[in-house]
Amino acid sequence: MFDIESPTDNSPERRDHIVQTLENAFYPLMAAAPGAFRGKFRKMAADPFAFYRGSACLYYADVINLEDPWVDQRTSRVWIQGDLHAENFGTYMNSAGRLVFDVNDFDEAYLGHYTWDLLRFVASVALLGWQKALSDDDISALVARYVNAYTDQVRIFAKHDNDDEFSLRLGNTEGTVHDVLQRARLNSRFRMLQSMTTLHGYEPFFRAGPGVRRLGQEEYDRVAAAFENYLETIPEDQRYEPLAYRIKDIVGKSGFGIGSAGLPAYNVLIEGPTEAWENDFVLSMKQGNIAAPSRVVTDRHIMEHFHHHGHRTAVSQRALQAHADPLLGHTEVNGEGFVVSELSPYVHDLEWDDLTEPDDMAPVLDYLGRATAKAHCVSDAHADETLVRGETEDAIAAVLGGKEHEFVDWCTRFAHRYAGQVRADHALFVDAFRNNAFSGVRSSNSG
């Protein structure tokens, strides 16, 4: 059982645990697309941080057994992003037309301990810091900067009822985060459409290219019917005129990141709010995956609240973002749940390659701590009261109860301890993968 005080485990039993956990989590998708999972695992083998990004299920198998003195009945059921790490932040255009810097990627979002998001994030900071050869003292200071920003923002929300209004924007950010927003601002829907579509006569269609698959008529019609059902899931106050949803083209899509290997997906080109070509929308329709936290949260009432994982993803994103994508919704294809959202040109991810010094990283972590607090605290305004009761910020502030310094110390000790375990786990994973221990991803010539 994982514990903050226990030594790093690099035993054969830990290697077997890694193999079993990953196979249990991914076997259905491995069986459906073994090649995609070999690609996923090779990306995870690149370095400890890449392994950490792709192994959220292992993290939850560990933290579910961790003694957590910072939650009670109320704060153990909070909307969480579910896979919070240093690379899951970036920009989006909200429904009010503002560029916002925020948590992104809601594939693993669920309900659970608010601390699970924080601990997953600070361990990622420790991993990044180690890979950048930062000292343990510098890493500790960076973790503290993030956690202190989080607790400070929670206190502000508890005192002032403005969590819905708070966001990180061009007008209230500086430095790296401001630059990310400015770069997103320079993006263009026109350029995105030029790169993804081509004209046949006067009608646009998706370009051929890597990861793009033309559909047969039967599959095309099936996805088009699923799209019509999706329209009913868009909140009425978010809907455009019917013209906007006229389908122009549909293609199959593959080639997503580490977390989405093997998940069926489609891109749908629709008219958009006007008949002008440069206002067309591209939507992603992607099969929802089983959220990693749902593998350890045993409350059946939570999962029974959702029709399927596409529905769960859409509901979670609406909860965690104050002004979510107005095109966000869900549907079913062949009985499987899919989440639908816009492929926006205004998405720009935070990148860490040029952030190499602690003094450069610290103000960024301050923003990320506040963005995390906003995601947790705004979620209660958009949640079903049977899932989340009361004000999340009040509940978290009450649990912390003036012991924020102790909380920072607990998070810091976890960050160092778990980052060390991840580095050991990465080596064990690479050894297991090289030696064909994962039955579901063996290549045909592996024997």
C-alpha positions in Angstrom: 0.0 0.0 0.0 1.4 3.4 -0.9 2.3 5.7 1.9 4.1 9.1 2.1 6.6 7.8 4.6 7.3 4.4 2.9 10.4 3.9 0.7 10.3 3.8 -3.0 9.1 0.4 -4.2 11.0 -1.0 -7.2 10.2 -4.7 -6.5 9.0 -7.3 -8.9 5.6 -7.2 -7.1 5.3 -3.5 -7.9 6.1 -4.3 -11.6 3.4 -6.9 -11.6 1.0 -4.3 -10.0 1.7 -1.8 -12.8 1.1 -4.4 -15.5 -2.1 -5.6 -13.9 -3.5 -2.1 -13.2 -2.8 -0.9 -16.8 -4.2 -4.0 -18.3 -7.3 -3.9 -16.2 -7.9 -0.3 -17.1 -7.2 -0.5 -20.8 -7.8 -4.1 -21.9 -11.0 -3.5 -23.9 -9.4 -0.7 -25.9 -6.1 -2.7 -26.2 -8.1 -5.6 -27.8 -9.9 -3.2 -30.2 -6.7 -1.3 -31.2 -3.5 -3.0 -30.1 -1.4 -0.9 -32.5 -2.7 2.3 -31.0 -1.8 1.1 -27.6 1.6 0.1 -28.6 2.0 3.7 -29.8 0.6 5.0 -26.5 3.0 2.8 -24.5 6.0 3.8 -26.6 5.2 7.5 -25.9 4.8 6.7 -22.2 8.2 5.0 -22.2 9.9 8.2 -23.3 10.4 9.7 -19.8 8.8 9.5 -16.3 6.6 12.5 -17.0 5.1 10.9 -20.2 4.6 7.7 -18.2 2.8 9.7 -15.5 0.5 11.4 -18.0 -0.6 8.1 -19.4 -1.1 6.2 -16.1 -3.7 8.1 -14.1 -5.3 4.7 -13.3 -2.1 3.7 -11.4 -2.2 7.0 -9.5 -5.7 6.4 -8.3 -4.9 2.8 -7.4 -2.3 4.3 -5.1 -4.0 7.3 -3.6 -7.2 5.5 -2.8 -5.2 3.8 0.0 -3.5 7.0 1.2 -4.5 8.3 4.6 -6.1 11.7 3.8 -6.7 13.9 6.9 -7.8 16.8 4.7 -11.2 15.6 3.6 -14.5 14.9 5.2 -17.8 13.6 3.9 -18.5 16.8 2.0 -15.0 17.5 0.6 -14.6 13.9 -0.6 -17.3 14.5 -3.1 -16.2 17.5 -5.2 -16.1 17.8 -9.0 -12.4 17.2 -9.9 -10.6 17.4 -13.2 -9.3 13.9 -12.6 -6.0 14.0 -14.4 -4.5 17.3 -13.3 -0.9 17.7 -14.2 1.3 20.6 -15.3 0.4 20.2 -19.0 -3.4 20.1 -18.6 -3.8 23.9 -18.6 -4.4 26.2 -21.5 -6.7 28.7 -23.2 -10.3 28.5 -24.6 -12.9 30.9 -25.8 -15.7 30.9 -23.4 -19.4 31.3 -24.2 -19.2 35.0 -23.6 -16.5 35.5 -26.2 -13.6 36.0 -23.8 -10.3 34.2 -24.0 -9.7 32.4 -20.7 -6.8 30.5 -19.3 -8.0 27.5 -17.3 -7.9 23.8 -16.6 -8.5 21.8 -19.8 -9.0 18.2 -20.8 -12.0 16.7 -19.0 -11.8 13.1 -20.2 -11.1 11.9 -16.6 -13.3 14.4 -14.7 -15.4 12.9 -12.0 -16.3 13.4 -8.3 -13.9 12.6 -5.6 -11.5 14.1 -3.0 -10.4 17.7 -4.0 -7.0 16.7 -2.7 -6.6 14.1 -5.5 -6.3 16.9 -8.1 -3.8 18.8 -6.0 -1.7 15.8 -5.2 -1.6 14.7 -8.8 -0.6 18.2 -9.9 2.2 18.7 -7.3 3.7 15.3 -8.1 3.8 16.4 -11.8 5.6 19.6 -10.6 8.2 17.5 -8.8 8.7 15.3 -11.9 9.1 18.3 -14.1 11.5 19.9 -11.6 13.6 16.7 -11.4 13.8 16.5 -15.3 14.9 20.2 -15.3 17.6 19.3 -12.6 16.0 21.6 -10.0 17.0 21.1 -6.4 14.6 19.5 -3.9 14.5 22.9 -2.1 13.4 24.6 -5.3 10.8 22.0 -6.0 9.4 22.3 -2.5 9.2 26.1 -3.0 7.3 25.7 -6.3 4.9 23.2 -4.8 4.2 25.6 -1.9 3.6 28.4 -4.4 0.9 26.4 -6.1 -0.8 25.1 -3.0 -0.7 28.5 -1.2 -2.3 30.1 -4.3 -5.0 27.5 -4.3 -5.8 27.9 -0.6 -5.7 31.7 -0.8 -8.2 31.7 -3.7 -10.5 29.3 -1.9 -10.5 31.7 1.1 -11.4 34.6 -1.3 -14.3 32.6 -2.8 -15.5 31.7 0.7 -15.6 35.4 1.7 -16.9 36.8 -1.6 -19.5 35.1 -3.7 -17.9 35.7 -7.1 -16.5 32.4 -8.1 -18.7 32.5 -11.3 -17.1 35.8 -12.3 -13.5 34.9 -11.6 -11.3 33.9 -14.6 -7.8 34.4 -15.8 -8.0 36.7 -18.8 -5.9 39.1 -20.9 -6.8 41.9 -18.5 -5.7 40.3 -15.2 -2.7 38.2 -16.1 1.0 38.9 -16.7 4.1 37.0 -17.9 3.9 33.5 -19.4 0.2 33.0 -18.9 -0.6 36.4 -20.5 1.7 35.4 -23.4 -0.2 32.1 -23.8 -3.5 34.1 -24.0 -2.0 36.6 -26.5 -0.8 33.8 -28.8 -4.3 32.2 -28.7 -5.7 35.6 -29.6 -3.6 35.5 -32.8 -5.1 32.2 -34.0 -7.7 32.3 -36.7 -10.8 30.2 -37.5 -10.1 31.0 -41.2 -6.5 29.6 -41.0 -7.7 26.5 -39.2 -10.4 25.8 -41.8 -7.9 26.3 -44.6 -5.6 23.7 -43.0 -8.4 21.1 -42.4 -10.8 21.5 -45.4 -10.7 21.9 -49.1 -13.4 23.1 -51.6 -15.1 20.8 -54.0 -16.8 23.4 -56.2 -18.4 25.7 -53.7 -18.7 23.2 -50.8 -16.0 22.6 -48.2 -15.0 19.0 -47.2 -12.3 17.7 -44.9 -8.9 17.2 -46.4 -7.3 13.8 -46.7 -4.4 13.4 -44.3 -2.8 11.4 -41.5 -5.5 10.2 -39.0 -8.4 11.1 -41.4 -10.6 8.3 -42.6 -13.4 8.6 -45.2 -16.6 6.8 -44.1 -18.8 4.4 -46.0 -22.4 5.6 -46.5 -23.8 3.3 -43.7 -21.3 4.6 -41.1 -21.8 8.2 -42.3 -25.6 7.9 -41.9 -25.2 6.4 -38.5 -22.9 9.2 -37.2 -25.2 11.8 -38.8 -28.1 10.3 -36.9 -26.1 10.4 -33.7 -25.3 14.1 -34.4 -29.0 14.9 -34.6 -29.5 13.3 -31.2 -26.6 15.3 -29.8 -28.4 18.6 -30.7 -31.0 17.8 -28.0 -28.3 17.8 -25.3 -27.2 21.4 -25.9 -28.8 23.6 -23.2 -31.6 25.7 -24.8 -29.9 29.0 -23.8 -26.7 27.9 -25.6 -28.3 27.0 -29.0 -27.7 28.7 -32.3 -30.3 28.9 -35.0 -30.9 25.6 -36.8 -28.9 26.7 -39.8 -25.7 26.5 -37.8 -25.9 22.8 -37.4 -26.3 21.8 -41.0 -23.7 19.0 -41.7 -21.3 19.5 -44.5 -18.9 16.6 -44.0 -18.0 13.8 -41.5 -14.8 11.8 -41.3 -13.3 9.3 -38.9 -10.4 10.7 -36.8 -7.5 9.1 -35.0 -4.1 10.2 -33.7 -5.0 11.8 -30.4 -2.7 12.2 -27.4 -1.4 9.7 -24.9 -4.7 9.5 -23.0 -7.1 8.8 -25.9 -5.4 5.9 -27.7 -7.9 3.5 -29.1 -11.0 5.6 -28.6 -13.2 5.9 -31.8 -13.7 9.5 -32.9 -15.2 11.6 -35.7 -14.8 15.1 -36.9 -18.0 16.9 -38.1 -18.0 20.0 -40.3 -21.1 22.2 -39.8 -22.4 25.5 -41.2 -21.8 27.7 -38.2 -23.7 30.8 -37.3 -23.7 32.2 -40.9 -23.4 30.9 -44.4 -20.0 32.4 -44.8 -17.3 29.7 -45.2 -15.0 31.3 -42.6 -17.6 30.8 -39.9 -17.9 27.0 -40.3 -17.4 25.0 -37.1 -15.4 21.7 -36.7 -16.8 19.5 -34.0 -15.0 16.5 -32.4 -17.2 13.5 -31.6 -15.1 11.2 -29.4 -16.1 8.1 -27.5 -15.9 8.8 -23.7 -13.4 6.8 -21.8 -13.9 5.3 -18.3 -12.7 8.1 -15.9 -9.8 7.0 -13.8 -11.3 8.2 -10.5 -14.5 6.2 -11.2 -12.4 3.0 -10.9 -11.9 3.7 -7.2 -15.0 5.7 -6.2 -17.5 3.1 -5.1 -20.6 5.3 -4.7 -22.9 3.8 -7.3 -25.2 6.8 -7.1 -22.6 8.9 -8.9 -22.1 6.6 -11.9 -25.8 5.9 -12.1 -26.3 9.7 -12.5 -24.7 9.5 -15.9 -26.2 7.9 -19.0 -22.7 7.0 -20.3 -19.1 8.3 -20.2 -19.8 10.8 -23.0 -22.6 12.3 -20.9 -20.3 12.2 -17.8 -17.6 14.1 -19.7 -19.9 16.8 -20.9 -21.6 17.2 -17.5 -18.3 17.4 -15.8 -16.9 20.0 -18.1 -20.0 22.2 -17.7 -19.5 21.9 -13.9 -15.8 22.7 -13.9 -16.0 25.6 -16.4 -18.0 28.7 -15.6 -18.8 29.5 -19.2 -18.3 26.2 -21.2 -18.2 25.7 -24.9 -21.8 26.3 -26.2 -21.4 23.4 -28.6 -20.6 20.9 -25.8 -22.9 18.0 -25.7 -23.1 14.2 -26.0 -24.6 11.4 -28.0 -24.4 7.6 -28.7 -22.9 5.7 -31.6 -23.5 1.9 -31.7 -24.6 2.1 -28.1 -21.4 3.8 -26.9 -21.4 7.2 -25.3 -19.6 10.0 -27.2 -18.8 13.6 -26.1 -19.2 16.3 -28.6 -17.3 19.7 -28.5 -15.8 22.3 -30.8 -12.3 22.0 -32.2 -11.6 25.6 -31.5 -8.8 27.6 -33.1 -8.4 29.5 -29.9 -7.0 26.6 -27.8 -3.4 27.1 -26.9 -1.7 24.9 -24.3 0.8 26.0 -21.7 4.2 24.7 -22.6 7.0 24.2 -20.1 10.1 23.8 -22.4 11.2 27.4 -22.0 10.3 27.6 -18.3 13.6 26.4 -16.9 14.3 28.5 -13.8 12.3 28.5 -10.6 11.8 32.3 -10.7 10.1 31.9 -14.1 8.0 28.9 -13.0 6.8 30.3 -9.7 4.4 33.0 -11.0 2.9 30.5 -13.4 2.2 28.1 -10.6 0.5 30.9 -8.7 -1.9 31.3 -11.6 -2.4 27.5 -11.9 -3.3 27.2 -8.2 -5.9 29.9 -8.6 -7.3 28.3 -11.7 -7.6 24.9 -9.9 -9.4 26.6 -7.0 -11.8 28.2 -9.5 -12.6 24.9 -11.2 -13.4 23.2 -7.8 -15.4 26.1 -6.4 -17.4 27.1 -9.4 -18.5 23.5 -10.0 -21.2 23.6 -7.3 -23.1 26.3 -9.2 -23.6 23.9 -12.1 -24.1 20.6 -10.3 -27.1 18.5 -9.5 -27.7 18.9 -5.8 -27.9 15.2 -5.3 -24.3 14.9 -6.3 -22.8 18.0 -4.7 -24.4 19.8 -1.8 -23.6 23.3 -0.5 -20.7 25.7 -1.3 -17.5 23.8 -2.2 -15.3 26.7 -1.1 -16.9 26.9 2.3 -16.4 23.1 2.8 -12.7 23.2 1.8 -12.0 26.3 3.9 -13.6 24.6 6.9 -11.5 21.5 6.5 -8.3 23.5 6.2 -9.4 25.5 9.2 -6.3 27.6 9.6 -3.9 24.7 9.1 -2.8 25.7 5.6 0.9 25.4 6.5 0.4 21.8 7.6 -1.5 21.2 4.4 1.3 22.6 2.3 3.8 20.4 4.1 1.7 17.3 3.5 1.3 18.1 -0.2 5.1 18.8 -0.5 6.0 15.5 1.1 3.7 13.7 -1.2 5.1 15.4 -4.3 8.6 14.3 -3.5 7.7 10.8 -2.5 5.3 10.1 -5.3 7.6 11.6 -8.0 10.3 9.2 -6.8 7.9 6.4 -7.1 6.9 7.4 -10.6 10.5 7.4 -11.7 10.9 3.9 -10.3 7.6 2.9 -11.9 8.7 4.3 -15.3 11.7 2.0 -15.3 9.6 -1.0 -14.2 7.1 -0.2 -16.9 9.7 0.1 -19.6 11.2 -3.3 -18.5 7.8 -4.9 -18.6 6.8 -3.5 -22.0 10.2 -4.4 -23.6 9.7 -8.0 -22.3 6.1 -8.4 -23.6 4.5 -8.5 -20.1 1.5 -6.7 -21.5 -0.4 -9.3 -23.4 -2.8 -6.9 -25.0 -0.1 -4.9 -26.9 2.2 -7.6 -28.2 3.1 -7.1 -31.8 2.6 -10.0 -34.2 6.3 -10.8 -34.3 6.8 -10.7 -30.5 6.3 -14.5 -30.2 
